[in-house]
Amino acid sequence: LVSLKTDDKDKYKVYIENFERAYLNETTRFYKQKAGQYLAEHGILSYLYYADQKLKEEEKRARRYLESVAECNSVPLLVRRCVDVFVTEFREQITNECPNLIENNDIERLRLVFVLLDHTGDITSLTQSLEAFIVKQGLDNMLKNKDTIKQDPESYVQQLLDLYRQFSNLVRDAFLNDPRFLTSRDKAFQKIINDISVFQLDMPARATRGTTRTTLAESRCPELLAQYCDILLRKGTSTHKKYSSEEIEVKLKDVLLLLKYVQNKDVFMRFYKGALTRRLILDTSIDNELEESIVIQLRPNNL
């Protein structure tokens, strides 16, 4: 069709009107019926594979039979039509399945959902599901172990690190470390690390006119992080004795990673400076050069 006329403008007009338009319309009509039928018969989990496969097949076929020059732009038009049919039309069913897939750690299908929704340019529902899951699972995990972690800085830090690595692995494996999902992970983890429910205490205050007020405790996260640094850097502690110098440096870097998510860094610095002063005065620091290195990394510009 494109060779029917010598004038470029006219030949592409003939191609668009007599071939491209019919090709796009017939492809859309065919799959509108097939996609809904497949979903009804096989369910949403199988449909994810079906939609991904058909999108790839139709794009490959389009590159073979349709013009790809700028004057036509046929292939992107065909892909857009297919995305509308396979994904946009069934967005609600796809997004409704996201929380279950995340909870079941279904990496393969989560990646499929990501790829499919990303074709539409809107993955908000998926990032929101991820953030909600991380917050819920993280807080549930912390509350389940609150009696231990409230009293043991090392257990508290290890619990946070385990959660961080678990969620980071999920973002890496299912969402290929896409920045939008890394942002969701960071927002959720910040909520976990600054949440007060693990440390919440009902403290009766002075009664006023027959009423009793309660005072809610703030998160002890900054204090526990500072305490953990102290037991790593102070001579004679059982924690310090368990690790080599290299392992202690790694663990201190882990603390700095967690500290990036702490909102009240001033509280951490107050406890850290107090412990540092005691170590220096009593000459109980394991390594003065390491102390200096940590102080440099704790400067506001580095956090």
Secondary structure by P-SEA (a helix, b strand, c coil): cccccccaaaaaaaaaaccaaaaaaaaaaaaaaaaaaaaacccaaaaaaaaaaaaaaaaaaaaaccccccccaaaaaaaaaaaaaccccaaaaaaaaaaaaaaacaaaaaaaaaaaaaaaccaaaaaaaaaaaaaaaaaaaaaaacccccccaaaaaaaaaaaaaaaaaaaaacccccaaaaaaaaaaaaaaaaccccccccccccccccbbbbbbbccaaaaaaaaaaaaaaccccaaaaaccaaaaaaaaaaaaaaaaacccaaaaaaaaaaaaaaaaaacccccaaaaaaaaaaaccccc
